[in-house]
Amino acid sequence: MKKLMVLLLGFAALVFANHAFAGSELALIGKKGDQHWNKLVAEYKQQNKFVDHSSTKAIVGNFARYQGKVKQFPRFEFNDFVTDKNGDKYFYSDNKGTLNFFVIKHNKRINEKLQVLSSALGSLKGDWQVLGTIEDAYTWWGDIVLMDMIAMRIPGKACVVVNNGEATLIGQDILDKAMAEREKSSKDGIPKNLTSVPSGLDAETVAKLFFYVSSVEKNQEVWKDLLVPYALGNNKSLKGRSKSWWRNLTTKNREYFFVRENPGRVRKPGEKCFMFQIKANGKNIGTAKPTMLTQVNGEWKVRSAVP
């Protein structure tokens, strides 16, 4: 109860201040997620653990009846939140014009799964739906219900569930297969053993060469010709970030593979963005990272990367 009161003090300020991949893979992941979600809801209803259309007032007034049961939010806006000392975020879903609201503890591992998915598939746009278990309830200026998030989805796109504290992306096997196929074909069409950079290369090839010429062939002279001029010092020497890029690309024992083009990060003409996945010790590390290219005198050059 003490923790709930601390969280509510944080919410008070918020309340008063402001009352790639082919579409087929995305469709399959979305379909599998929807099927799992519907199955979960059906199971909770069958076990008499599902709460439908219950208000904060009803739950506070008869908490023993609702404790541990699951409530669905058909549309949840992740706007206002507070963070506790452990770094956990608590979002609230308010009833407009009142001080009655649900407080739901977010699971950071859900975000990790979704970030990996969105870096591979692109921005996940749509209305988020949430399932949460009712953990506590209290009357304080209004009726407050504290919940733990156990599942989250955008219908037709993504669904993540939490079991024993661990988050699972439904359709992870589909994403893994798609990423493996991307890795397998990533080096296709890359010119090998270059002594200089040919003119007229398309942006995707230049981006792939940026990683291949360095991490595989370790040809620094050719690699420097793939960079924007201002990434180099006098006499085309490495400096600052280009020196850091080269060190990471050649000494960290990492592999890199092309995932997709990402037009959502492009802000002006003459730019392109491509997502590359980092791999170490046989495993993908984190999310796919952006590599930005710009045209210099008609030729594509790398201006930023995260190797």
C-alpha positions in Angstrom: 0.0 0.0 0.0 2.9 2.4 0.8 4.3 1.9 -2.7 1.0 2.6 -4.2 0.7 5.9 -2.3 4.2 7.0 -3.5 3.2 6.2 -7.1 -0.1 8.1 -6.7 1.7 11.2 -5.5 3.6 11.1 -8.8 0.4 10.7 -10.8 -1.2 13.6 -9.1 1.1 16.1 -10.8 0.4 14.4 -14.2 -3.4 14.4 -13.7 -3.6 18.1 -12.7 -1.1 19.2 -15.3 -2.7 17.4 -18.2 -6.1 15.8 -17.5 11.5 -4.3 -44.9 10.6 -7.4 -44.5 7.9 -8.5 -46.9 4.4 -7.8 -45.7 3.8 -11.5 -45.6 6.1 -12.0 -42.6 4.4 -9.1 -40.7 1.0 -10.5 -41.6 2.0 -13.9 -40.3 3.4 -12.5 -37.0 0.2 -10.4 -36.6 -2.1 -13.3 -37.3 -0.3 -15.6 -34.9 -0.3 -12.8 -32.2 -4.1 -12.3 -32.6 -4.8 -16.0 -32.3 -2.8 -16.2 -29.1 -4.4 -13.1 -27.7 -7.9 -14.4 -28.4 -7.0 -17.8 -26.9 -5.7 -16.1 -23.7 -8.9 -14.1 -23.3 -11.0 -17.2 -23.9 -9.0 -19.1 -21.2 -9.4 -16.3 -18.7 -13.1 -16.1 -19.3 -13.5 -19.9 -18.9 -11.6 -19.8 -15.6 -13.7 -16.9 -14.4 -10.6 -14.7 -14.2 -11.6 -12.1 -16.8 -13.0 -8.7 -15.9 -15.1 -6.9 -18.5 -16.2 -3.3 -18.3 -15.6 -3.0 -14.6 -15.0 0.5 -13.2 -12.4 1.6 -10.7 -15.3 2.3 -8.3 -16.6 -1.3 -8.6 -13.2 -2.8 -8.1 -12.3 -0.6 -5.1 -15.7 -1.3 -3.5 -15.3 -5.1 -3.8 -11.5 -5.6 -4.1 -11.5 -9.2 -2.8 -13.8 -10.2 -5.7 -11.4 -8.7 -8.4 -7.9 -9.3 -7.0 -5.8 -11.3 -9.4 -8.3 -11.2 -12.2 -7.5 -9.9 -15.7 -8.8 -6.8 -17.3 -8.5 -5.8 -21.0 -8.0 -2.2 -22.2 -9.2 -2.2 -25.9 -7.2 1.0 -26.5 -4.3 2.2 -24.2 -2.4 5.4 -24.7 1.1 5.3 -23.3 1.4 9.0 -22.5 1.7 9.9 -18.8 3.8 7.8 -16.4 5.9 7.9 -13.3 9.1 5.9 -12.7 10.0 4.2 -9.4 13.4 3.9 -7.9 14.0 0.6 -9.7 13.4 2.2 -13.1 10.0 0.6 -13.6 7.4 2.7 -15.4 3.8 3.0 -14.3 1.3 4.3 -16.9 -2.2 5.4 -16.1 -5.4 5.1 -18.0 -7.7 7.8 -16.8 -11.4 8.5 -17.0 -11.6 11.9 -18.6 -12.8 14.6 -16.2 -12.4 12.5 -13.1 -9.7 11.4 -10.6 -10.5 7.7 -11.1 -7.9 5.8 -13.0 -6.1 2.5 -13.5 -2.3 2.5 -12.9 -0.5 -0.3 -14.8 3.1 -1.4 -14.3 4.9 -1.7 -17.6 7.2 -4.6 -18.2 10.5 -3.3 -19.7 11.2 -6.6 -21.4 8.1 -6.1 -23.5 9.8 -2.9 -24.9 12.9 -4.9 -25.7 11.0 -7.4 -27.7 9.1 -4.7 -29.6 12.2 -2.7 -30.3 13.8 -5.7 -32.0 10.6 -6.3 -34.0 10.2 -2.7 -35.1 13.9 -2.3 -36.1 13.3 -5.3 -38.4 9.8 -4.6 -39.6 9.6 -0.8 -39.3 7.4 1.4 -37.1 4.6 -0.4 -35.4 1.7 2.0 -35.8 -1.8 1.3 -34.5 -3.8 1.3 -31.3 -2.2 -0.7 -28.4 -4.3 -3.1 -26.4 -3.3 -4.3 -23.0 -4.1 -7.1 -20.6 -3.3 -6.6 -16.9 -3.9 -8.4 -13.6 -5.5 -6.4 -10.8 -3.0 -6.2 -7.9 -4.2 -3.4 -5.5 -6.9 -0.8 -5.1 -7.3 2.4 -3.1 -9.5 5.4 -2.6 -7.5 8.7 -2.7 -9.1 11.8 -4.1 -10.6 9.2 -6.5 -10.7 5.4 -7.0 -7.3 4.0 -8.0 -6.6 0.5 -9.2 -3.0 -0.8 -9.6 -2.3 -3.5 -12.2 0.6 -5.5 -13.7 0.8 -5.8 -17.5 0.8 -9.4 -18.7 0.2 -8.9 -22.5 0.2 -6.1 -25.1 -0.6 -6.0 -28.8 -1.4 -4.0 -31.9 -4.1 -6.1 -33.7 -2.7 -7.6 -36.9 0.9 -6.6 -36.1 2.4 -7.6 -32.8 1.7 -9.4 -29.6 4.0 -9.8 -26.5 3.0 -11.8 -23.5 4.7 -12.0 -20.0 5.1 -15.3 -18.1 7.0 -15.5 -14.9 8.5 -12.1 -15.6 9.8 -13.1 -19.1 8.4 -11.5 -22.2 7.8 -13.5 -25.3 7.0 -12.1 -28.8 4.3 -14.3 -30.3 5.7 -15.3 -33.8 9.3 -15.0 -32.7 10.1 -18.1 -34.8 8.8 -16.3 -37.9 11.0 -13.2 -37.2 14.0 -15.5 -36.5 13.6 -17.2 -39.8 13.2 -14.0 -41.7 16.4 -12.6 -40.1 18.3 -15.7 -40.9 17.2 -15.4 -44.5 18.4 -11.8 -44.5 21.7 -12.8 -43.1 22.2 -15.5 -45.7 21.6 -13.2 -48.6 23.2 -10.1 -47.1 26.5 -10.5 -49.0 24.9 -11.3 -52.4 26.0 -8.8 -55.0 28.7 -7.1 -53.0 31.9 -6.5 -55.1 34.8 -8.3 -53.5 38.5 -7.5 -53.3 38.2 -3.9 -54.6 41.3 -1.8 -55.1 39.1 1.3 -55.4 35.4 2.2 -55.1 33.7 2.1 -58.5 31.7 5.2 -59.4 27.9 5.0 -59.7 27.2 2.5 -57.0 23.7 2.5 -55.5 23.3 3.5 -51.9 22.5 -0.1 -50.6 25.7 -1.5 -52.1 27.8 1.3 -50.6 26.2 0.7 -47.2 27.0 -3.1 -47.5 30.5 -2.3 -48.5 31.0 -0.1 -45.5 30.6 -3.2 -43.3 32.1 -5.8 -45.6 35.3 -4.0 -46.7 36.1 -3.3 -43.0 35.0 -6.2 -40.9 35.7 -8.9 -43.5 38.4 -7.7 -45.8 40.0 -5.0 -43.5 40.9 -2.8 -46.4 41.1 0.6 -44.8 42.1 2.5 -48.0 39.1 1.4 -49.9 36.9 1.7 -46.8 37.8 5.4 -46.4 36.5 6.2 -49.9 33.1 5.1 -48.7 32.9 7.9 -46.1 31.7 11.5 -46.4 34.8 13.7 -46.7 34.3 15.4 -43.3 34.6 12.1 -41.5 38.3 12.1 -42.4 41.2 14.4 -41.4 44.0 15.7 -43.4 45.4 13.4 -46.1 42.3 11.2 -45.6 43.5 10.1 -42.2 41.0 8.6 -39.7 39.7 10.9 -37.0 37.1 10.9 -34.2 34.1 8.9 -35.2 35.7 7.3 -38.3 38.5 6.1 -36.1 36.0 4.7 -33.7 34.0 3.0 -36.5 37.1 1.3 -37.9 38.1 0.1 -34.4 34.7 -1.4 -33.7 34.4 -2.9 -37.2 37.8 -4.6 -37.2 38.6 -5.5 -33.6 35.4 -6.5 -31.9 35.0 -9.8 -33.7 31.5 -8.9 -34.8 29.5 -9.7 -38.0 27.0 -7.4 -39.7 24.2 -8.1 -42.1 21.7 -6.0 -44.0 18.1 -6.0 -42.8 16.1 -3.4 -44.7 15.9 0.1 -46.0 14.3 2.5 -43.6 12.8 5.5 -45.4 11.1 6.6 -42.1 14.5 8.0 -40.9 15.2 10.1 -44.1 14.6 13.8 -43.6 15.6 15.3 -46.9 16.3 14.5 -50.5 19.7 13.0 -51.2 19.7 10.8 -48.1 19.0 7.1 -47.5 18.9 4.9 -44.4 19.6 1.2 -44.1 19.3 -1.1 -41.1 22.1 -3.5 -40.2 22.1 -6.2 -37.5 25.1 -6.7 -35.4 26.0 -10.3 -34.6 28.6 -11.7 -32.0 29.3 -15.2 -30.9 26.7 -16.5 -33.2 23.9 -14.4 -31.7 22.1 -11.2 -32.9 22.9 -8.4 -30.5 20.2 -5.9 -29.6 18.2 -4.2 -32.4 19.1 -3.5 -36.0 21.0 -0.2 -36.2 20.7 2.6 -38.8 23.3 3.5 -41.3 22.8 6.9 -43.0 24.1 7.8 -46.4 24.2 11.1 -48.3 25.1 12.0 -51.9 28.4 13.8 -52.4 29.0 15.0 -56.0 26.5 12.4 -57.2 28.1 9.5 -55.3 26.6 7.8 -52.2 28.8 8.1 -49.0 28.3 6.9 -45.4 27.8 9.8 -43.0 26.7 8.0 -39.8 26.6 4.4 -38.5 26.4 2.4 -35.3 29.0 -0.5 -35.7 
